Amino acid sequence: MLSLKLPRLFSINQVPKVFHEDSIIFGYRHPRSSAADCVLSLFQMTNETVNIWTHFLPTWYFLWNLLALSYTLDFWNESYTWPLLVFMLSSCIYPFTSSCAHTFSSMSTRARHICFFFDYGALSIYSLGSAIVYGAYVMPEKWIDGSFHGYFVPMAVFNTVVSTALSCYSRLGFPFVRYNHEVMERFPELDQPKLCKLLRVLAFAYPYLFDNIPLFYRLFLCSGSGCTHNETLSLHYQHVTLAFLTSFLYATHLPERLAPGCFDYIGHSHQLFHICAIIGTYFQMEAILADMRSRHAWLTAQATLPSFMGTLGAVSMALSINLIIIALFSLALYWPNHSPKMKRQQAFERENQD
C-alpha cells in the first residue's frame, strides 16, 4: 500500500529568525523545503495552510466573475468597461500571488524574501486597480473632470511604485549598500522589526487612503447635490469597515499576541486578515458594479470616457516598474555571497536541515 509521508514541522526555536512570526510558536515548515514539500504542505496543517487556502480559493471565484462579466460586457471595444477590467484582473492577481508566496516562502531565506516582494507588488497593483475604477465610477459628480480627477490616476501610479519600493525596503534595506568598501547585506527586518512593520503598514495604508478619497468624501463629508448618494453606499460602508478591520488585524497580531501558541494553526491574525481582505474585496466589487451600472448613462453623457493610458496603460507601466524594483531587491540577495550575515544564516539552515 502506498503511503504519503508529510514533511516534518518545527517550533519557532528550530527555524531561522527570518521565518519567525509574532506569537506563533509551532507549525513551521522546514526552512529549506523543496518545491514538492511546499506543495505537499497544502494538505498538511501548518501555520501557513489556512493562509494559503483563504487566498487560493477566492482567486478562482474572482476569475469566474471576470469570465462571467466578459460575456455580458464588451471589454474589447467599450472603453467605459476598461476600469472594471483592470480592477477585476488586479483582484485575481493579488490573492493568487499571495497564496503562491505563502506556499513557497519556506524554500530558503532568499526565496522567502523574493516571494513576499512579489506579494507586495501584487498588492500595490490591486491598489492601483482600485484607484482606476474609483476614478471612473465612484468619483462624486461635482469632482468629475476637475483638477483632482485629472491627476488622480497618475498620482495612484506614483503611489503604487512608492508602496512596492517601501515595502521591499522594509524587508531588505537598500540594495547594494556599501560598507567598509564591501557590498554588505542588510536585513532591517531582523534588527528593527517594529520599525519595519510600521514602514510596511505605511506602505499600504497611504495608497489605500489616497485611493479612497473620492469614496470617503461621498460617505462622510459630501452633502447636497452632486454627491452621488445612491443605493451603493451601504456596500461601500461594508467594504470600508472590513478594510479597517483588515488593517487592525495586520498591525496588532491579535488574538495570538494575547495567547502565544494557542492560535498557531487556526485563528491567528494573518488568517483573519486574509479572510477580511477577501470579503472586503467582494463587497468592493459589488459596490463598484452597482455604481458602474447605475451611473452609466450620466457618466457616458457628462464625463470624459476612460482612455487606454488611464487604465490598461497605467497598470502596464506600474507593473513594469514594480517588476524592475522587485528584480533589484531580489538581485541584491544574491550579490554578496561573502556577507557574514548571510553566511551565518546559511550555516544555521544547514545545521537544521536534518
LINSUL-V57915 format. One record per residue. N is the residue number from 1. RES is the residue in one letter. PHI is phi as a letter, one per 30 degrees, with the letter a starting at -180 (NA if undefined). OMEGA is omega in whole degrees, -180 to 180 (NA if undefined). NEAR is the number of other ideal C-beta (glycine too) atoms within 10 Angstrom. Layout:
BEGIN
<<N & RES & PHI & OMEGA & NEAR> <N & RES & PHI & OMEGA & NEAR>>
END
This chain:
BEGIN
<<1 & M & NA & 179 & 2> <2 & L & d & 177 & 3> <3 & S & b & -179 & 4> <4 & L & c & -180 & 7> <5 & K & c & -179 & 6> <6 & L & d & -180 & 12> <7 & P & d & 178 & 17> <8 & R & d & 178 & 11> <9 & L & c & -173 & 18> <10 & F & b & 173 & 18> <11 & S & c & -176 & 13> <12 & I & d & -179 & 19> <13 & N & d & -178 & 9> <14 & Q & c & 180 & 14> <15 & V & b & 179 & 20> <16 & P & e & -175 & 19> <17 & K & d & -178 & 13> <18 & V & d & -180 & 18> <19 & F & c & -176 & 19> <20 & H & d & 173 & 15> <21 & E & c & -176 & 18> <22 & D & e & 175 & 14> <23 & S & i & 174 & 20> <24 & I & c & -170 & 23> <25 & I & c & -174 & 17> <26 & F & b & 174 & 14> <27 & G & j & 180 & 20> <28 & Y & d & 175 & 23> <29 & R & d & 179 & 25> <30 & H & e & -177 & 22> <31 & P & d & 174 & 24> <32 & R & b & 180 & 18> <33 & S & d & 172 & 21> <34 & S & d & 177 & 12> <35 & A & d & 179 & 11> <36 & A & d & 177 & 9> <37 & D & d & 179 & 18> <38 & C & d & 179 & 22> <39 & V & d & 178 & 12> <40 & L & d & -178 & 16> <41 & S & d & 175 & 23> <42 & L & d & -176 & 15> <43 & F & c & 178 & 9> <44 & Q & b & -178 & 15> <45 & M & d & 174 & 14> <46 & T & c & 178 & 22> <47 & N & d & 177 & 23> <48 & E & c & -171 & 26> <49 & T & e & -178 & 20> <50 & V & d & 176 & 20> <51 & N & e & -177 & 21> <52 & I & d & -174 & 21> <53 & W & d & -180 & 15> <54 & T & d & 173 & 22> <55 & H & c & -179 & 24> <56 & F & d & -179 & 17> <57 & L & d & 178 & 12> <58 & P & d & 177 & 23> <59 & T & e & -177 & 20> <60 & W & d & 175 & 12> <61 & Y & d & 179 & 14> <62 & F & d & 178 & 22> <63 & L & d & 177 & 17> <64 & W & d & 177 & 11> <65 & N & d & 178 & 17> <66 & L & d & 179 & 18> <67 & L & d & 178 & 10> <68 & A & d & 179 & 10> <69 & L & d & -179 & 16> <70 & S & d & 178 & 14> <71 & Y & d & -178 & 6> <72 & T & c & -179 & 7> <73 & L & c & -179 & 14> <74 & D & c & -179 & 10> <75 & F & d & -174 & 15> <76 & W & d & -172 & 9> <77 & N & c & -175 & 6> <78 & E & c & -175 & 13> <79 & S & d & 179 & 17> <80 & Y & d & -178 & 17> <81 & T & d & -175 & 22> <82 & W & d & 177 & 23> <83 & P & e & 178 & 26> <84 & L & d & 178 & 24> <85 & L & e & 179 & 23> <86 & V & d & -179 & 26> <87 & F & d & -178 & 29> <88 & M & d & 177 & 24> <89 & L & d & 180 & 18> <90 & S & d & 178 & 24> <91 & S & d & 174 & 27> <92 & C & d & -175 & 22> <93 & I & d & -171 & 21> <94 & Y & d & 178 & 25> <95 & P & d & 178 & 26> <96 & F & d & 178 & 18> <97 & T & d & 179 & 22> <98 & S & d & -180 & 28> <99 & S & d & 177 & 23> <100 & C & d & 180 & 19> <101 & A & d & 180 & 23> <102 & H & d & -180 & 27> <103 & T & d & -170 & 23> <104 & F & c & -176 & 21> <105 & S & d & -179 & 23> <106 & S & c & -178 & 26> <107 & M & d & 177 & 20> <108 & S & a & 176 & 19> <109 & T & d & -180 & 22> <110 & R & d & -179 & 15> <111 & A & e & 180 & 19> <112 & R & d & 179 & 20> <113 & H & d & -176 & 20> <114 & I & d & 178 & 23> <115 & C & e & -177 & 20> <116 & F & d & 169 & 20> <117 & F & e & 179 & 24> <118 & F & d & 178 & 20> <119 & D & d & 179 & 20> <120 & Y & d & 178 & 28> <121 & G & d & 180 & 27> <122 & A & d & 178 & 23> <123 & L & d & 179 & 24> <124 & S & d & 175 & 29> <125 & I & d & 175 & 23> <126 & Y & d & 177 & 27> <127 & S & d & 178 & 25> <128 & L & d & 177 & 28> <129 & G & e & 178 & 29> <130 & S & d & 180 & 26> <131 & A & d & -178 & 29> <132 & I & d & -178 & 28> <133 & V & d & 176 & 28> <134 & Y & d & 178 & 23> <135 & G & d & -177 & 23> <136 & A & d & -170 & 29> <137 & Y & c & -172 & 27> <138 & V & c & -178 & 25> <139 & M & e & 177 & 25> <140 & P & e & -177 & 18> <141 & E & e & -176 & 16> <142 & K & d & 179 & 13> <143 & W & c & -175 & 19> <144 & I & e & 178 & 18> <145 & D & i & 173 & 10> <146 & G & d & -178 & 12> <147 & S & d & 180 & 8> <148 & F & d & 179 & 13> <149 & H & d & -178 & 17> <150 & G & d & -178 & 12> <151 & Y & c & -173 & 11> <152 & F & d & -178 & 22> <153 & V & d & 176 & 24> <154 & P & e & 178 & 13> <155 & M & d & 178 & 15> <156 & A & d & 176 & 23> <157 & V & d & 178 & 19> <158 & F & e & 180 & 16> <159 & N & d & 179 & 22> <160 & T & d & 179 & 28> <161 & V & d & 179 & 18> <162 & V & d & -180 & 15> <163 & S & e & -180 & 27> <164 & T & d & -179 & 29> <165 & A & d & -178 & 20> <166 & L & d & -180 & 17> <167 & S & d & 175 & 25> <168 & C & d & 178 & 27> <169 & Y & e & -178 & 20> <170 & S & d & 177 & 23> <171 & R & c & -166 & 22> <172 & L & c & -169 & 21> <173 & G & i & -179 & 18> <174 & F & d & 176 & 12> <175 & P & d & 172 & 19> <176 & F & h & 175 & 13> <177 & V & d & -180 & 13> <178 & R & c & -180 & 9> <179 & Y & b & -177 & 9> <180 & N & h & 176 & 5> <181 & H & i & 177 & 5> <182 & E & b & 174 & 10> <183 & V & d & -176 & 15> <184 & M & c & 175 & 17> <185 & E & c & 180 & 23> <186 & R & c & 179 & 17> <187 & F & b & -178 & 20> <188 & P & d & -180 & 16> <189 & E & d & 180 & 20> <190 & L & d & -176 & 15> <191 & D & d & -178 & 11> <192 & Q & b & -174 & 13> <193 & P & d & -178 & 14> <194 & K & d & 178 & 7> <195 & L & d & -179 & 12> <196 & C & d & 176 & 20> <197 & K & d & 179 & 16> <198 & L & d & 178 & 13> <199 & L & d & -178 & 17> <200 & R & d & 176 & 22> <201 & V & d & 178 & 15> <202 & L & d & -178 & 14> <203 & A & d & -179 & 22> <204 & F & c & -179 & 20> <205 & A & d & -178 & 15> <206 & Y & d & 177 & 15> <207 & P & d & 180 & 25> <208 & Y & d & -179 & 19> <209 & L & d & 178 & 11> <210 & F & d & -178 & 15> <211 & D & e & -174 & 26> <212 & N & c & 178 & 21> <213 & I & e & 178 & 16> <214 & P & e & -179 & 22> <215 & L & d & 179 & 22> <216 & F & e & 179 & 14> <217 & Y & d & 178 & 18> <218 & R & d & -174 & 23> <219 & L & d & -166 & 15> <220 & F & c & -172 & 9> <221 & L & b & -170 & 9> <222 & C & d & 175 & 18> <223 & S & b & 180 & 7> <224 & G & i & -177 & 7> <225 & S & d & 178 & 9> <226 & G & i & -177 & 12> <227 & C & c & 179 & 16> <228 & T & h & 173 & 23> <229 & H & d & -180 & 14> <230 & N & b & -174 & 13> <231 & E & d & -179 & 10> <232 & T & d & -172 & 22> <233 & L & d & 180 & 17> <234 & S & d & 177 & 11> <235 & L & d & 178 & 19> <236 & H & d & 178 & 23> <237 & Y & d & 179 & 15> <238 & Q & d & 178 & 17> <239 & H & d & -178 & 22> <240 & V & d & 179 & 19> <241 & T & d & 180 & 13> <242 & L & d & 178 & 20> <243 & A & d & 178 & 19> <244 & F & d & 175 & 13> <245 & L & d & 177 & 17> <246 & T & e & 179 & 22> <247 & S & d & -180 & 17> <248 & F & d & -180 & 14> <249 & L & d & -179 & 21> <250 & Y & d & -175 & 20> <251 & A & d & -170 & 15> <252 & T & c & -176 & 14> <253 & H & h & 174 & 20> <254 & L & c & 15 & 15> <255 & P & c & -172 & 15> <256 & E & d & 179 & 24> <257 & R & d & 180 & 13> <258 & L & d & -178 & 11> <259 & A & b & -179 & 11> <260 & P & e & 179 & 14> <261 & G & j & -177 & 13> <262 & C & d & -177 & 14> <263 & F & b & -175 & 23> <264 & D & d & -173 & 22> <265 & Y & c & -178 & 17> <266 & I & b & 172 & 11> <267 & G & j & 179 & 13> <268 & H & d & -168 & 25> <269 & S & d & -177 & 22> <270 & H & d & 175 & 21> <271 & Q & d & 179 & 21> <272 & L & d & 177 & 21> <273 & F & d & 177 & 21> <274 & H & d & -177 & 24> <275 & I & d & 179 & 18> <276 & C & d & 180 & 21> <277 & A & d & -179 & 25> <278 & I & d & 179 & 22> <279 & I & d & 177 & 16> <280 & G & d & 178 & 19> <281 & T & d & 177 & 23> <282 & Y & d & 180 & 19> <283 & F & d & 177 & 19> <284 & Q & d & 179 & 24> <285 & M & d & 180 & 21> <286 & E & d & 180 & 16> <287 & A & d & -180 & 23> <288 & I & d & 178 & 25> <289 & L & d & 180 & 19> <290 & A & d & 177 & 18> <291 & D & d & -179 & 26> <292 & M & e & -177 & 21> <293 & R & d & -176 & 11> <294 & S & d & -177 & 15> <295 & R & c & -175 & 21> <296 & H & e & -175 & 13> <297 & A & d & -178 & 9> <298 & W & d & -177 & 12> <299 & L & d & -180 & 20> <300 & T & d & -180 & 12> <301 & A & d & -171 & 7> <302 & Q & c & -173 & 11> <303 & A & c & 173 & 17> <304 & T & d & -179 & 11> <305 & L & d & 179 & 12> <306 & P & e & 179 & 25> <307 & S & c & 178 & 13> <308 & F & d & -178 & 11> <309 & M & d & 178 & 12> <310 & G & d & -178 & 23> <311 & T & b & -178 & 24> <312 & L & d & 179 & 19> <313 & G & d & 179 & 15> <314 & A & d & 179 & 22> <315 & V & d & 179 & 24> <316 & S & d & 178 & 13> <317 & M & d & -180 & 16> <318 & A & d & 180 & 24> <319 & L & d & 180 & 18> <320 & S & d & 180 & 10> <321 & I & d & 178 & 17> <322 & N & d & 179 & 24> <323 & L & d & 177 & 13> <324 & I & d & 178 & 12> <325 & I & d & 180 & 22> <326 & I & d & 179 & 18> <327 & A & d & 180 & 13> <328 & L & d & 179 & 16> <329 & F & d & 179 & 24> <330 & S & d & 179 & 17> <331 & L & d & 179 & 11> <332 & A & d & 178 & 20> <333 & L & d & -177 & 23> <334 & Y & c & -173 & 11> <335 & W & d & -173 & 14> <336 & P & c & -179 & 17> <337 & N & d & -180 & 11> <338 & H & d & -178 & 11> <339 & S & e & 179 & 18> <340 & P & e & -178 & 11> <341 & K & d & 179 & 14> <342 & M & d & 179 & 19> <343 & K & d & 180 & 13> <344 & R & d & 180 & 11> <345 & Q & d & -180 & 21> <346 & Q & d & 178 & 17> <347 & A & d & 179 & 10> <348 & F & d & -180 & 16> <349 & E & d & 180 & 18> <350 & R & d & 179 & 11> <351 & E & d & -176 & 8> <352 & N & c & -175 & 15> <353 & Q & d & -178 & 9> <354 & D & c & NA & 6>>
END
